């Protein structure tokens, strides 16, 4: 698998390059945000490791621009900034995880594995047959990580895919905010941010642009997918 590292700190970039290469990854380095955006737009990567403090633009901006362009590649932000507000900003901007420096290389590998597991099979998923899920005009194929609505491809981020897959596995059932946090973010509670609401809003906007509303907000209880 190919990994893009967007990091201007030469020593850390070299350490990550050596470690990930030894793990069998093909690593590409970018030393600023512009180079990272160009590479991410021209090569398909399995992961993007993104520093916040880049010389030309912040990692937050890079992440936001990638998501706005429809990039669904998993992004782990790595930074010396460990403020709660920064972590929230990174996650709301579309990052899949946030790893403060300094960190052990083994922790990075563990975080990457956790993100991959959430992509491949969210907690509680019941895969049947070839794993394809269909609800109404929505069709999701976990083998290729593709979603279509009425035959039209829908570009989703990893987290958006995780939320939608959870809803598609139990159509008509109300899924609580806590269940979504546990399955998609692997946490029990997140009182400091409305991250679930942010992602549901994005997901609904993308899906409802192609047809009638299918995600219902059951106020005070959660969300459900209607056929």
C-alpha positions in Angstrom: 0.0 0.0 0.0 1.1 3.6 -0.7 1.3 6.2 2.0 1.7 9.9 1.6 3.6 11.8 4.4 3.1 15.6 4.4 5.7 16.7 6.9 8.4 19.4 6.7 10.3 18.2 9.8 13.1 16.3 8.0 14.2 14.1 10.9 10.6 12.9 11.7 9.8 12.5 8.0 12.9 10.3 7.6 12.1 8.2 10.7 8.5 7.6 9.4 9.8 6.8 5.9 12.2 4.2 7.2 9.7 2.6 9.7 6.8 2.4 7.2 9.0 1.1 4.4 10.2 -1.7 6.7 6.5 -2.5 7.4 6.0 -3.0 3.6 4.5 0.3 2.7 5.5 2.4 -0.4 6.1 5.9 1.1 6.0 9.2 -0.7 7.1 12.4 1.0 5.8 16.0 0.6 7.5 18.8 2.5 4.7 21.4 2.2 0.9 21.6 1.7 1.0 22.5 -2.0 3.1 19.5 -2.8 0.9 17.3 -0.7 -2.3 18.5 -2.4 -0.8 17.9 -5.8 0.4 14.4 -5.0 -2.9 13.4 -3.3 -4.7 14.6 -6.4 -2.7 12.5 -8.8 -1.8 9.3 -6.9 -4.2 6.9 -5.0 -2.9 6.5 -1.5 -4.0 4.1 1.3 -3.2 6.7 4.0 -2.2 10.3 4.4 -0.1 11.3 7.4 -0.5 15.1 7.7 1.4 17.5 9.8 -0.5 20.6 11.1 2.4 23.1 11.0 3.5 23.3 7.4 5.5 26.1 5.9 3.0 27.3 3.3 -0.4 26.4 4.8 -1.8 24.7 7.8 -2.6 21.0 7.8 -6.1 21.9 8.7 -6.4 23.7 5.4 -4.9 20.9 3.5 -7.3 18.4 5.1 -10.3 20.6 4.4 -9.3 21.1 0.7 -8.8 17.4 0.2 -12.3 16.6 1.6 -13.9 19.4 -0.4 -12.3 17.9 -3.5 -14.0 14.6 -2.7 -10.9 12.8 -1.4 -11.9 9.9 0.9 -8.4 8.7 1.7 -8.0 8.1 5.5 -6.1 11.1 7.0 -4.2 10.9 10.3 -3.0 14.3 11.5 0.3 14.4 13.4 1.3 17.5 15.3 3.0 19.0 18.4 -0.2 20.9 19.1 -2.2 18.9 21.6 -4.9 21.4 22.5 -8.5 20.0 22.6 -9.6 22.8 20.2 -7.0 21.7 17.7 -8.1 18.0 17.9 -11.7 19.0 17.4 -10.8 21.3 14.5 -8.9 18.4 12.8 -11.7 15.9 13.3 -14.4 18.3 12.1 -12.2 19.2 9.1 -12.3 15.6 8.0 -9.3 13.9 9.7 -9.9 10.3 10.7 -7.5 10.5 13.7 -5.3 12.9 15.5 -1.9 11.9 16.9 0.1 14.4 19.0 3.9 14.5 19.0 6.0 12.9 20.3 4.5 9.5 19.6 5.8 6.0 19.5 6.0 4.5 16.0 4.0 1.4 17.3 1.2 3.8 18.4 1.0 5.2 14.8 0.7 1.6 13.4 -2.0 0.8 15.9 -3.9 3.9 15.0 -3.6 3.0 11.3 -4.9 -0.5 12.0 -7.8 0.9 14.0 -8.8 3.2 11.1 -8.5 0.3 8.6 -10.7 -1.9 10.8 -13.4 0.8 10.9 -13.3 1.1 7.1 -13.5 -2.7 6.5 -16.1 -3.5 9.1 -17.6 -1.1 11.6 -18.4 -2.6 15.0 -21.4 -4.9 15.0 -21.4 -5.2 11.2 -23.0 -8.4 9.8 -21.7 -9.1 6.4 -23.7 -11.5 4.3 -23.0 -13.0 0.8 -20.6 -10.7 -1.1 -21.1 -8.0 1.6 -23.0 -5.6 -0.7 -25.7 -3.6 1.1 -28.8 -2.3 -0.7 -31.5 -0.1 0.8 -33.9 1.5 -1.7 -31.7 3.2 -4.4 -28.6 3.1 -2.2 -26.0 0.4 -3.0 -22.8 0.1 -1.0 -20.0 -2.4 -1.9 -17.5 -2.8 0.9 -15.1 -4.7 -1.3 -14.4 -1.6 -3.4 -15.6 1.0 -0.9 -18.0 2.5 -3.4 -21.5 3.9 -2.9 -24.1 4.7 -5.6 -27.5 6.3 -5.5 -29.7 5.5 -8.4 -26.5 4.4 -10.2 -24.7 7.7 -9.5 -21.4 7.4 -7.6 -21.3 9.3 -4.3 -17.9 10.4 -3.0 -17.8 9.9 0.8 -15.0 10.2 3.3 -14.1 7.2 5.5 -16.1 8.5 8.4 -19.2 9.3 6.2 -19.0 5.7 4.8 -18.8 4.3 8.4 -21.9 6.2 9.5 -23.9 5.4 6.4 -22.9 1.7 6.5 -24.1 1.5 10.1 -27.5 3.0 9.1 -27.8 0.7 6.0 -27.2 -2.4 8.1 -30.4 -1.6 10.2 -32.8 0.3 7.9 -35.7 1.7 9.7 -34.0 1.3 13.1 -33.1 4.4 15.1 -29.3 4.5 15.7 -28.4 6.7 18.7 -25.6 9.2 18.7 -23.7 7.0 21.3 -24.0 4.0 19.0 -22.6 6.0 16.1 -19.7 7.3 18.2 -18.9 3.8 19.4 -19.0 2.2 15.9 -17.4 4.9 13.8 -15.1 6.8 16.2 -14.5 4.0 18.7 -15.4 6.2 21.7 -18.3 6.1 24.1 -19.0 9.8 24.5 -17.7 13.1 23.1 -19.3 16.0 25.1 -17.0 18.7 23.7 -18.1 18.6 20.1 -21.1 17.8 17.8 -18.9 15.7 15.5 -21.8 13.2 14.8 -24.1 16.0 13.8 -21.5 17.5 11.6 -20.9 14.3 9.7 -24.6 13.5 9.4 -25.2 16.9 8.0 -22.6 16.4 5.3 -23.8 12.9 4.5 -27.4 14.1 4.2 -26.4 16.9 2.0 -24.6 14.6 -0.4 -27.3 12.0 -0.5 -30.3 14.3 -0.7 -28.7 16.2 -3.6 -29.4 13.0 -5.7 -32.9 12.2 -4.5 -35.5 12.4 -1.8 -34.4 12.5 1.9 -33.5 9.1 3.2 -31.8 9.9 6.6 -34.2 11.0 9.2 -33.3 12.8 12.4 -35.4 11.4 15.2 -35.0 14.3 17.6 -33.7 13.3 21.0 -33.1 9.6 20.0 -30.8 9.5 17.0 -31.0 8.8 13.2 -32.5 6.2 10.9 -32.4 5.3 7.3 -35.7 5.1 5.4 -36.0 3.1 2.1 
